[in-house]
């Protein structure tokens, strides 16, 4: 189960192959945001079965604003792919 700040890749749905940061989780769901299509104020509820962890965990300061979150995820996307 991913913790808050974990970077994940969506494996199903409209946002498939998208890079997101986990904000919170419960038993079956994770609330994820990318700072652009899904801002921090309006996170996406996604099933844990449809997420793949990347092994990267973000600092809380990297998730303070949508702009900072976009910047960090863009850098990670360049290194992962």
TIMI-2910 file (N, C-alpha, C, CB; in pm, 1 decimal, decimal comma, always signed):
<rs>
+----------+----------+----------+----------+----------+----------+----------+----------+----------+----------+----------+----------+------+
!      n_x !      n_y !      n_z !     ca_x !     ca_y !     ca_z !      c_x !      c_y !      c_z !     cb_x !     cb_y !     cb_z ! resn !
+----------+----------+----------+----------+----------+----------+----------+----------+----------+----------+----------+----------+------+
!    +84,7 !   -117,4 !     +0,0 !     +0,0 !     +0,0 !     +0,0 !    +89,3 !   +123,7 !     +0,0 !    -96,4 !     -0,2 !   +122,1 !  Unk !
!    +74,0 !   +211,1 !    -99,5 !   +157,9 !   +331,1 !   -105,5 !   +123,5 !   +429,7 !     +5,7 !   +142,9 !   +399,2 !   -241,4 !  Unk !
!   +226,1 !   +496,5 !    +54,5 !   +207,0 !   +598,5 !   +156,6 !   +195,3 !   +735,8 !    +91,1 !   +323,0 !   +596,5 !   +258,5 !  Unk !
!   +161,5 !   +834,0 !   +168,9 !   +151,6 !   +970,1 !   +119,4 !   +288,0 !  +1016,6 !    +67,5 !    +99,9 !  +1064,5 !   +230,1 !  Unk !
!   +287,9 !  +1073,5 !    -52,6 !   +411,3 !  +1121,4 !   -114,0 !   +473,1 !  +1023,9 !   -211,8 !   +510,2 !  +1153,0 !     -8,7 !  Unk !
!   +422,2 !   +902,0 !   -219,7 !   +475,6 !   +803,4 !   -312,3 !   +436,4 !   +840,0 !   -454,8 !   +425,5 !   +662,2 !   -276,7 !  Unk !
!   +529,4 !   +826,4 !   -546,7 !   +501,7 !   +850,8 !   -687,6 !   +456,4 !   +719,4 !   -750,2 !   +627,4 !   +908,6 !   -761,5 !  Unk !
!   +344,0 !   +724,7 !   -821,8 !   +285,8 !   +604,9 !   -882,3 !   +256,9 !   +629,8 !  -1029,6 !   +156,7 !   +563,2 !   -808,5 !  Unk !
!   +240,9 !   +520,1 !  -1103,1 !   +200,6 !   +524,5 !  -1243,3 !    +63,4 !   +459,1 !  -1253,0 !   +305,6 !   +452,5 !  -1336,5 !  Unk !
!    -30,2 !   +525,8 !  -1318,0 !   -163,7 !   +470,0 !  -1338,6 !   -155,2 !   +363,0 !  -1446,3 !   -266,3 !   +580,9 !  -1378,1 !  Unk !
!   -214,3 !   +246,5 !  -1420,2 !   -207,7 !   +135,5 !  -1514,9 !   -338,7 !   +110,6 !  -1586,9 !   -165,9 !    +10,8 !  -1444,1 !  Unk !
!   -443,3 !   +184,4 !  -1554,6 !   -572,5 !   +165,4 !  -1619,0 !   -650,4 !   +295,0 !  -1618,9 !   -652,4 !    +55,3 !  -1549,5 !  Unk !
!   -744,8 !   +303,7 !  -1711,2 !   -833,3 !   +419,0 !  -1715,5 !   -785,1 !   +527,4 !  -1809,6 !   -849,1 !   +475,6 !  -1578,7 !  Unk !
!   -853,4 !   +638,1 !  -1804,9 !   -824,5 !   +750,8 !  -1892,9 !   -684,1 !   +807,3 !  -1869,8 !   -928,1 !   +860,2 !  -1872,7 !  Unk !
!   -637,3 !   +798,6 !  -1747,1 !   -506,2 !   +853,3 !  -1712,2 !   -396,1 !   +746,4 !  -1713,6 !   -512,5 !   +918,6 !  -1574,9 !  Unk !
!   -414,2 !   +641,0 !  -1792,0 !   -316,7 !   +531,3 !  -1800,3 !   -179,2 !   +585,7 !  -1839,5 !   -363,5 !   +424,0 !  -1902,7 !  Unk !
!    -74,9 !   +532,8 !  -1776,9 !    +64,8 !   +570,7 !  -1797,2 !    +98,3 !   +709,3 !  -1744,7 !    +98,2 !   +563,9 !  -1942,5 !  Unk !
!     +7,4 !   +770,2 !  -1671,5 !    +34,2 !   +900,6 !  -1612,5 !   +109,3 !   +887,0 !  -1481,0 !    -95,7 !   +976,9 !  -1591,0 !  Unk !
!   +190,8 !   +985,9 !  -1449,9 !   +269,8 !   +989,1 !  -1327,4 !   +197,3 !  +1076,9 !  -1226,3 !   +414,6 !  +1041,8 !  -1354,2 !  Unk !
!   +173,7 !  +1024,6 !  -1106,0 !    +96,9 !  +1094,1 !  -1003,6 !   +164,8 !  +1080,1 !   -868,6 !    -46,4 !  +1040,1 !   -997,2 !  Unk !
!   +128,3 !  +1168,1 !   -776,5 !   +172,2 !  +1158,9 !   -638,1 !    +52,1 !  +1120,1 !   -552,9 !   +235,2 !  +1293,3 !   -589,2 !  Unk !
!    +72,8 !  +1028,2 !   -460,5 !    -34,0 !   +984,6 !   -370,7 !    -47,4 !  +1086,6 !   -258,1 !     -5,3 !   +841,5 !   -313,8 !  Unk !
!   -170,4 !  +1133,1 !   -236,2 !   -195,8 !  +1227,1 !   -127,1 !   -237,3 !  +1152,7 !     -0,9 !   -304,3 !  +1328,3 !   -167,1 !  Unk !
!   -337,1 !  +1065,6 !    -13,1 !   -381,4 !   +982,7 !    +99,1 !   -428,3 !   +848,3 !    +45,5 !   -495,0 !  +1052,9 !   +179,8 !  Unk !
!   -440,3 !   +749,8 !   +135,5 !   -492,4 !   +618,9 !    +97,4 !   -583,8 !   +566,8 !   +208,1 !   -376,5 !   +518,8 !    +69,7 !  Unk !
!   -668,1 !   +472,9 !   +169,3 !   -742,2 !   +394,9 !   +267,5 !   -733,0 !   +248,5 !   +223,4 !   -893,2 !   +443,7 !   +279,7 !  Unk !
!   -825,3 !   +164,9 !   +261,8 !   -814,3 !    +21,8 !   +234,5 !   -811,0 !    -12,4 !    +86,1 !   -928,2 !    -50,1 !   +298,8 !  Unk !
!   -897,0 !    +51,7 !     +5,2 !   -908,6 !    +16,6 !   -135,6 !   -875,1 !   +129,0 !   -231,3 !  -1045,1 !    -30,3 !   -163,2 !  Unk !
!   -865,9 !   +250,7 !   -182,9 !   -853,1 !   +366,7 !   -270,3 !   -730,7 !   +451,3 !   -235,7 !   -978,5 !   +451,9 !   -262,3 !  Unk !
!   -680,5 !   +519,6 !   -337,9 !   -575,5 !   +619,4 !   -319,4 !   -624,8 !   +748,3 !   -384,1 !   -437,8 !   +572,2 !   -381,5 !  Unk !
!   -593,7 !   +859,9 !   -324,3 !   -624,9 !   +989,1 !   -381,7 !   -495,9 !  +1044,2 !   -440,4 !   -686,7 !  +1086,5 !   -275,5 !  Unk !
!   -496,2 !  +1066,7 !   -573,5 !   -373,7 !  +1103,0 !   -644,1 !   -390,8 !  +1237,7 !   -713,7 !   -335,6 !   +994,1 !   -746,4 !  Unk !
!   -279,0 !  +1305,8 !   -736,5 !   -279,9 !  +1434,7 !   -805,4 !   -152,3 !  +1447,0 !   -886,9 !   -293,3 !  +1552,9 !   -704,5 !  Unk !
!   -160,7 !  +1524,5 !   -995,5 !    -42,5 !  +1552,1 !  -1076,4 !    -13,1 !  +1700,8 !  -1088,0 !    -59,4 !  +1493,3 !  -1213,8 !  Unk !
!    -99,5 !  +1785,2 !  -1034,4 !    -75,4 !  +1929,0 !  -1034,0 !   -125,1 !  +2000,6 !  -1157,9 !    +69,1 !  +1954,6 !  -1018,5 !  Unk !
!   -167,2 !  +1925,1 !  -1260,8 !   -215,3 !  +1989,3 !  -1382,8 !   -361,0 !  +1950,3 !  -1408,1 !   -126,7 !  +1950,5 !  -1503,9 !  Unk !
!   -383,4 !  +1831,8 !  -1463,6 !   -521,0 !  +1786,8 !  -1485,9 !   -590,4 !  +1754,2 !  -1355,3 !   -523,1 !  +1665,1 !  -1577,2 !  Unk !
!   -514,5 !  +1705,7 !  -1260,5 !   -566,7 !  +1675,0 !  -1127,4 !   -490,4 !  +1756,5 !  -1024,6 !   -556,0 !  +1523,2 !  -1096,2 !  Unk !
!   -539,1 !  +1876,0 !   -991,4 !   -468,2 !  +1959,1 !   -893,9 !   -484,9 !  +1904,7 !   -751,8 !   -518,5 !  +2103,8 !   -901,0 !  Unk !
!   -407,3 !  +1957,8 !   -662,7 !   -410,9 !  +1915,1 !   -523,0 !   -547,0 !  +1940,0 !   -458,8 !   -303,1 !  +1986,9 !   -444,0 !  Unk !
!   -617,2 !  +2041,5 !   -505,0 !   -747,1 !  +2075,0 !   -448,3 !   -857,1 !  +1978,4 !   -492,4 !   -784,8 !  +2215,9 !   -486,9 !  Unk !
!   -833,6 !  +1904,1 !   -601,6 !   -934,7 !  +1814,7 !   -657,8 !   -869,0 !  +1683,3 !   -699,5 !  -1006,4 !  +1881,1 !   -778,8 !  Unk !
!   -822,1 !  +1603,3 !   -603,8 !   -750,6 !  +1479,6 !   -637,9 !   -843,9 !  +1374,0 !   -696,5 !   -680,7 !  +1423,5 !   -514,4 !  Unk !
!   -784,2 !  +1279,6 !   -766,8 !   -857,6 !  +1168,7 !   -827,9 !   -858,1 !  +1051,0 !   -733,2 !   -796,0 !  +1128,7 !   -963,9 !  Unk !
!   -974,7 !   +989,2 !   -714,8 !   -983,1 !   +866,8 !   -636,4 !   -958,7 !   +750,9 !   -731,6 !  -1122,0 !   +853,5 !   -563,5 !  Unk !
!   -857,6 !   +669,9 !   -701,7 !   -818,0 !   +561,4 !   -790,7 !   -800,0 !   +435,1 !   -708,9 !   -688,2 !   +596,2 !   -867,7 !  Unk !
!   -842,4 !   +323,5 !   -764,0 !   -827,1 !   +195,4 !   -697,5 !   -679,4 !   +159,6 !   -687,0 !   -904,3 !    +85,7 !   -772,6 !  Unk !
!   -639,9 !   +101,1 !   -575,4 !   -500,6 !    +61,5 !   -556,3 !   -457,2 !    -43,8 !   -657,6 !   -480,0 !     +8,9 !   -415,1 !  Unk !
!   -552,4 !   -121,4 !   -710,9 !   -519,2 !   -222,6 !   -810,9 !   -473,5 !   -160,4 !   -941,9 !   -638,5 !   -312,4 !   -835,8 !  Unk !
!   -508,5 !    -35,2 !   -964,8 !   -475,7 !    +31,1 !  -1090,3 !   -356,8 !   +125,1 !  -1078,6 !   -594,7 !   +107,1 !  -1140,1 !  Unk !
!   -276,7 !   +106,5 !   -976,4 !   -158,0 !   +189,6 !   -955,5 !    -34,7 !   +102,2 !   -941,2 !   -174,8 !   +278,9 !   -831,0 !  Unk !
!    +76,6 !   +148,4 !   -997,6 !   +204,9 !    +79,7 !   -983,1 !   +304,2 !   +176,6 !   -919,4 !   +257,7 !    +27,4 !  -1121,5 !  Unk !
!   +364,6 !   +134,2 !   -809,4 !   +460,3 !   +220,0 !   -739,1 !   +591,0 !   +228,7 !   -816,8 !   +486,5 !   +167,2 !   -596,5 !  Unk !
!   +655,6 !   +346,4 !   -811,7 !   +783,1 !   +365,8 !   -879,3 !   +901,2 !   +351,6 !   -784,3 !   +786,6 !   +501,7 !   -945,3 !  Unk !
!   +876,3 !   +352,0 !   -655,5 !   +984,8 !   +343,9 !   -559,0 !  +1038,3 !   +479,5 !   -517,0 !  +1095,8 !   +262,3 !   -615,0 !  Unk !
!   +980,6 !   +586,6 !   -569,7 !  +1022,7 !   +722,6 !   -536,6 !   +921,0 !   +782,2 !   -440,7 !  +1037,0 !   +810,6 !   -664,8 !  Unk !
!   +970,5 !   +847,9 !   -337,0 !   +883,8 !   +913,9 !   -240,0 !   +921,6 !  +1062,2 !   -235,3 !   +896,2 !   +847,4 !    -98,0 !  Unk !
!   +822,1 !  +1149,1 !   -242,8 !   +844,5 !  +1293,5 !   -244,6 !   +840,9 !  +1352,8 !   -104,5 !   +740,5 !  +1361,7 !   -332,0 !  Unk !
!   +914,1 !  +1461,0 !    -85,9 !   +907,5 !  +1538,2 !    +37,4 !   +774,7 !  +1613,7 !    +41,2 !  +1028,1 !  +1636,7 !    +48,6 !  Unk !
!   +725,9 !  +1644,1 !   +159,7 !   +603,2 !  +1725,2 !   +167,3 !   +619,0 !  +1862,4 !   +102,0 !   +561,9 !  +1743,0 !   +312,4 !  Unk !
!   +739,4 !  +1917,4 !   +101,3 !   +760,1 !  +2048,2 !    +38,1 !   +742,9 !  +2041,0 !   -113,4 !   +899,3 !  +2101,7 !    +71,8 !  Unk !
!   +767,1 !  +1923,5 !   -173,3 !   +749,2 !  +1906,6 !   -317,3 !   +601,9 !  +1900,6 !   -354,5 !   +820,1 !  +1780,5 !   -365,1 !  Unk !
!   +516,7 !  +1875,5 !   -256,9 !   +373,4 !  +1868,4 !   -282,4 !   +300,3 !  +1987,1 !   -221,1 !   +316,4 !  +1738,2 !   -227,9 !  Unk !
!   +369,5 !  +2096,2 !   -195,8 !   +308,4 !  +2212,7 !   -131,6 !   +216,6 !  +2288,0 !   -227,7 !   +416,8 !  +2306,7 !    -78,8 !  Unk !
!   +256,1 !  +2301,0 !   -353,1 !   +175,2 !  +2371,5 !   -453,1 !   +167,0 !  +2287,0 !   -579,3 !   +234,8 !  +2512,0 !   -484,8 !  Unk !
!    +69,3 !  +2319,8 !   -662,7 !    +54,0 !  +2249,1 !   -789,3 !   +174,5 !  +2271,4 !   -879,9 !    -73,7 !  +2294,0 !   -859,9 !  Unk !
!   +227,3 !  +2392,3 !   -880,5 !   +342,6 !  +2423,9 !   -964,9 !   +463,4 !  +2340,2 !   -925,6 !   +376,8 !  +2572,8 !   -955,5 !  Unk !
!   +490,4 !  +2329,7 !   -796,7 !   +604,5 !  +2251,3 !   -749,0 !   +584,2 !  +2102,4 !   -778,8 !   +625,3 !  +2273,0 !   -597,6 !  Unk !
!   +463,2 !  +2053,6 !   -761,4 !   +434,1 !  +1913,0 !   -790,4 !   +455,3 !  +1883,2 !   -938,6 !   +289,7 !  +1878,0 !   -749,3 !  Unk !
!   +407,3 !  +1969,5 !  -1027,4 !   +429,1 !  +1950,7 !  -1171,6 !   +577,3 !  +1947,9 !  -1204,8 !   +360,1 !  +2061,7 !  -1251,3 !  Unk !
!   +652,6 !  +2037,2 !  -1144,8 !   +796,0 !  +2046,6 !  -1173,0 !   +868,2 !  +1918,2 !  -1131,4 !   +857,2 !  +2168,0 !  -1100,2 !  Unk !
!   +838,0 !  +1867,1 !  -1014,8 !   +903,4 !  +1746,1 !   -964,4 !   +864,1 !  +1624,6 !  -1048,7 !   +866,7 !  +1722,4 !   -816,2 !  Unk !
!   +735,7 !  +1612,5 !  -1081,2 !   +691,2 !  +1497,5 !  -1160,7 !   +748,6 !  +1502,0 !  -1302,4 !   +537,9 !  +1493,0 !  -1166,5 !  Unk !
!   +766,0 !  +1620,7 !  -1359,0 !   +825,7 !  +1631,7 !  -1492,7 !   +971,4 !  +1585,0 !  -1491,4 !   +817,2 !  +1777,2 !  -1543,8 !  Unk !
!  +1045,6 !  +1623,4 !  -1388,2 !  +1184,7 !  +1577,2 !  -1375,7 !  +1189,8 !  +1425,4 !  -1362,0 !  +1253,7 !  +1643,9 !  -1254,4 !  Unk !
!  +1099,1 !  +1368,3 !  -1282,3 !  +1095,7 !  +1224,1 !  -1264,6 !  +1057,6 !  +1152,6 !  -1394,4 !   +998,0 !  +1187,4 !  -1153,8 !  Unk !
!   +963,1 !  +1209,3 !  -1468,8 !   +922,4 !  +1147,9 !  -1594,8 !  +1041,4 !  +1138,7 !  -1691,8 !   +806,8 !  +1228,4 !  -1658,8 !  Unk !
!  +1124,7 !  +1241,5 !  -1693,7 !  +1241,1 !  +1239,4 !  -1780,7 !  +1341,9 !  +1134,1 !  -1740,7 !  +1306,6 !  +1373,3 !  -1781,7 !  Unk !
!  +1353,3 !  +1104,4 !  -1612,0 !  +1450,5 !  +1003,9 !  -1567,8 !  +1394,9 !   +863,1 !  -1576,5 !  +1494,3 !  +1032,4 !  -1425,7 !  Unk !
!  +1262,3 !   +846,6 !  -1560,1 !  +1203,1 !   +713,4 !  -1562,1 !  +1190,6 !   +661,1 !  -1704,0 !  +1066,6 !   +714,7 !  -1494,9 !  Unk !
!  +1150,2 !   +747,2 !  -1798,9 !  +1131,0 !   +701,6 !  -1937,6 !  +1245,5 !   +736,8 !  -2025,4 !  +1006,4 !   +759,1 !  -1995,3 !  Unk !
+----------+----------+----------+----------+----------+----------+----------+----------+----------+----------+----------+----------+------+
</rs>
